[in-house]
């Protein structure tokens, strides 16, 4: 029997597809990578019996990156990134996805791809094909071996129809994604590396761990800063409005609107007031009643969903799309990434609507709509990608909680509204003459609520008061006055308005728009204000103004929209992939070179707005070279700066840094620091110099003393390590210095084992356990608080083998490590092999000579 391998984009989607295609009769086993499952059943394909295997990936299998040496920020000129080689690497190495796919594809005859039906999905199709090519029986590029399923909803009807209408993967669309990835990588990394190194080396209060540039993210920031500039340069103007109140015979007061609206000259406004202030009668000269229509919405697409989520539901667009994707993979709504706002001719509107008639939220409206007949939806835009976003099955609030319910609620109400009647109301305007001036009073009366019954937030207010009057009726006029007002500046852009601008100017795609907005928030370029308004930070403003001084095109949307047009032409197969890539890369390479030559223009703005490294931070520890105090700069990224040596030392991020017992590193004389992630997290001592310049070949940059293989240093892993980590292969459990909360922490992963509560002192001994190879541990207690047997105050034993110690170890998995056989202090063994190796750094070599 032949075998067909099916691959979906996410594990949850694979499970739903397998249940539908197998009619609920598939068997399931956990995949070898632990993240994906494999669902199997027998069926028919190509008129023959086939064994189906359905599994999945977890998004992109591969990611584009530069080859090895070009990832070193210190040794590579950023301009080289425009021409250096790139390679595809595993997107998530811990998932071992290529190996998993290869294992499942071994000996299979067919490959059926169920990836999301957009350009990114097409790209993942070809990633999967490249992983399984050597292991399939046939050639995956053959149309007889590889098939592509197109679907927009996770329903029996859609999925089984897709299975009967399999097509070929679209290589042109995949190539357009490859082009976008390569351009974004080369352009973004070159500008980002140069900016980050240049400005972080000069200023201490930027509060950004990365000063990034992005071909899409930067124009998005540009919209926000442009509005900020409009607000700052706005000059209010004073104007005057003529107000008069009319009273009916019943005593109801009608505030009248002046036909001239407003006047910017006070003298002229006073003249108008003077002409009518003695006139106490308002004469009706015209009554006009006009029926108006508030149109029902067109079908829902991605951009509109993001806009509503931000402005109406208070959700960021990035979060909203994550929720929408979960609803889609669980079969509640159709595919949420679409630009189309027009239902296809064959779309089963009535069938979709009938699913909702049992709802206790909108069931009554749906039943009435079915009984009276649905209205033909308004004609929208058909982009040819996916149908609009619609509900696929009924759900209740008890099934979906929180934000999932709110998104589902909106999608369903919007769909019902597109089939409902328009909202109709009558607007009546009564025109009055008071002397030579004309005034009016208006009110609305609802005729038919239409779709606003289901989208109640768009409903008109209560019917407004309208007096029964006739032409030539006279009302009492009083309270004549001039009201002084001022023009007001525009407000900051909301996320919803930014999304509209991005769509208008072709910045990003429906899939990437929320990512770009999320990026400028995370990079500290904008902050989220009230009403989800994007308020630029000082850093965001200075960056955009700097680009505008050097090369305005770097921040204008025109550059990116032109690139997007070229990428769309690649997807359509109308232009050459290599030609577009070469041309665009060369354009930005020249812009980058000009930007580097002109960076002083941007630097002048930074000088005015930010503090130099010398003036930032607070004195913390002594430099091992000059013995002067270095300054600790807490703003992101946290670092130390010695103004005398003009050296900057990176530090671990997202934690607290303190002096460590006023001790010094034996290699370079720098004062040791202690980094802590909090009382429940881990902590370790570090030497600022060694952290940035690893002294031994087997150490990597960015490691503390708990990974240092110095043979005799009392703070290194050879003196504080107890045993190999209980979970990861490379790590060593090291005594954490954060007394009195004694703990062992892995120097590679996040494993933490709490030990010896209330102990006054814990230390690691030189002797090793003869049973398991772990280092012995010595613990001391005060007599009144001891937890040792026989009221002992001091004891030395193996943490794993001594029964008295087992009750004093908080996490049982530490004890379970005995079953894994002798582990010993792994790093102690490794260190002996490398002891004769000389430290790399000259200063460290000199110090090591005396050790």
Secondary structure as GFF3:
##gff-version 3
##sequence-region A 1 851
A	DSSP	beta_strand	2	8	.	.	.	ID=ss1
A	DSSP	alpha_helix	11	21	.	.	.	ID=ss2
A	DSSP	beta_strand	27	30	.	.	.	ID=ss3
A	DSSP	beta_strand	37	45	.	.	.	ID=ss4
A	DSSP	beta_strand	48	56	.	.	.	ID=ss5
A	DSSP	beta_strand	62	66	.	.	.	ID=ss6
A	DSSP	three_ten_helix	68	71	.	.	.	ID=ss7
A	DSSP	three_ten_helix	78	82	.	.	.	ID=ss8
A	DSSP	beta_strand	86	90	.	.	.	ID=ss9
A	DSSP	three_ten_helix	93	95	.	.	.	ID=ss10
A	DSSP	alpha_helix	97	105	.	.	.	ID=ss11
A	DSSP	beta_strand	110	114	.	.	.	ID=ss12
A	DSSP	alpha_helix	119	132	.	.	.	ID=ss13
A	DSSP	beta_strand	146	148	.	.	.	ID=ss14
A	DSSP	alpha_helix	156	164	.	.	.	ID=ss15
A	DSSP	alpha_helix	171	200	.	.	.	ID=ss16
A	DSSP	alpha_helix	217	233	.	.	.	ID=ss17
A	DSSP	beta_strand	238	247	.	.	.	ID=ss18
A	DSSP	beta_strand	253	258	.	.	.	ID=ss19
A	DSSP	alpha_helix	266	276	.	.	.	ID=ss20
A	DSSP	beta_strand	281	294	.	.	.	ID=ss21
A	DSSP	alpha_helix	302	311	.	.	.	ID=ss22
A	DSSP	alpha_helix	317	329	.	.	.	ID=ss23
A	DSSP	alpha_helix	349	354	.	.	.	ID=ss24
A	DSSP	alpha_helix	363	372	.	.	.	ID=ss25
A	DSSP	alpha_helix	402	418	.	.	.	ID=ss26
A	DSSP	beta_strand	423	434	.	.	.	ID=ss27
A	DSSP	beta_strand	437	448	.	.	.	ID=ss28
A	DSSP	three_ten_helix	450	453	.	.	.	ID=ss29
A	DSSP	three_ten_helix	456	458	.	.	.	ID=ss30
A	DSSP	beta_strand	474	486	.	.	.	ID=ss31
A	DSSP	alpha_helix	495	505	.	.	.	ID=ss32
A	DSSP	alpha_helix	513	522	.	.	.	ID=ss33
A	DSSP	beta_strand	526	528	.	.	.	ID=ss34
A	DSSP	three_ten_helix	530	532	.	.	.	ID=ss35
A	DSSP	beta_strand	534	536	.	.	.	ID=ss36
A	DSSP	alpha_helix	538	551	.	.	.	ID=ss37
A	DSSP	three_ten_helix	552	554	.	.	.	ID=ss38
A	DSSP	alpha_helix	557	571	.	.	.	ID=ss39
A	DSSP	alpha_helix	577	597	.	.	.	ID=ss40
A	DSSP	alpha_helix	599	609	.	.	.	ID=ss41
A	DSSP	three_ten_helix	613	615	.	.	.	ID=ss42
A	DSSP	beta_strand	618	622	.	.	.	ID=ss43
A	DSSP	beta_strand	629	633	.	.	.	ID=ss44
A	DSSP	beta_strand	639	642	.	.	.	ID=ss45
A	DSSP	beta_strand	647	650	.	.	.	ID=ss46
A	DSSP	beta_strand	656	664	.	.	.	ID=ss47
A	DSSP	beta_strand	671	676	.	.	.	ID=ss48
A	DSSP	beta_strand	683	687	.	.	.	ID=ss49
A	DSSP	alpha_helix	688	692	.	.	.	ID=ss50
A	DSSP	three_ten_helix	705	707	.	.	.	ID=ss51
A	DSSP	alpha_helix	717	720	.	.	.	ID=ss52
A	DSSP	beta_strand	721	724	.	.	.	ID=ss53
A	DSSP	beta_strand	732	735	.	.	.	ID=ss54
A	DSSP	beta_strand	743	746	.	.	.	ID=ss55
A	DSSP	beta_strand	752	754	.	.	.	ID=ss56
A	DSSP	beta_strand	761	768	.	.	.	ID=ss57
A	DSSP	beta_strand	775	780	.	.	.	ID=ss58
A	DSSP	three_ten_helix	783	785	.	.	.	ID=ss59
A	DSSP	three_ten_helix	789	791	.	.	.	ID=ss60
A	DSSP	beta_strand	794	797	.	.	.	ID=ss61
A	DSSP	alpha_helix	803	806	.	.	.	ID=ss62
A	DSSP	alpha_helix	812	816	.	.	.	ID=ss63
A	DSSP	three_ten_helix	817	820	.	.	.	ID=ss64
A	DSSP	alpha_helix	826	834	.	.	.	ID=ss65
A	DSSP	alpha_helix	842	850	.	.	.	ID=ss66
###
